[in-house]
Every structure is written in C-alpha cells, then in structure tokens.
C-alpha cells in the first residue's frame, strides 16, 4: 500500500495492543501499515476486519 500522504510504499507492521471489548480488556496483535516518512499508521478495510476478527476470537 502507498501512503496517502507521501505516495511512497508503506510496510505492513503490527504491535500488541490491549483493547476494550465487551466490558473487558483483550490483547491482540494489531496490524497496520506504517509510513516511514511521517510515522502515521493506516489500515485498509481488510485489515480493519482482520483486527476485529482477532478481537472477537481473543475474548
């Protein structure tokens, strides 16, 4: 995916996040694209759905 800010390619990255879900905190490996130039993080609809699926499975 290319950065909407710089137009340069971004790498797929991930980090462990603790997210609230249904009155509890759930830990998942959250995936996103990272712009090396600006440090901004972006997700596509597909990554959003994947992250949500991981959240539901982890509870």
N, C-alpha and C positions, 0 to 999 in steps of 0.2 A: 504494500500500500504506500502511496506517496502522501507526504504531509500536505494538508490543505493550506498551510502557512507558507512553507518554503518550496514545495513541489519536489523535494528530494525524497528518495526512498526511506522508509522507516523500518526498523526491525521489530519483530514480534517479541514482546517481553512479558514477564509475569512476576508477581510478588504474592506473598502470603498476606491475606487480609482477614481481619476479624470484622464481620458484618452482622448487623442486627437482622434477624429474620424470625417472625412469629414469636415474639417475646423472649428470644434467646439470642446469644451471640454465636455465630457459626464461622469457622475458619475455613477458607478456601484458597486455592491457588488461582488468583485473578489474572486473566490475560488481557493485554492491551498492546497497541502499537506506540512506540516511543520515538518522538522526533529528537534526533541527536543535537540539532542546532538550537532548538528552543526549550527542550525538556518537557514540552507538552505531551500529554497522553491522549490517545484516541482509541475508540472502539467502533467496530462495524456492527451492524445488526446481528450478524452471525456470531461475533464474539460476545455481544450482549446476551444472546440466547444461550450460548455455551456457559457463560458465567452464572446466569440464572439457574440453569440446569444443575450445575455444580452446587449451587447454594441449596437447592431443593434436596439433592441427594445427601448432602452433608448433615442435614438436621436430624 
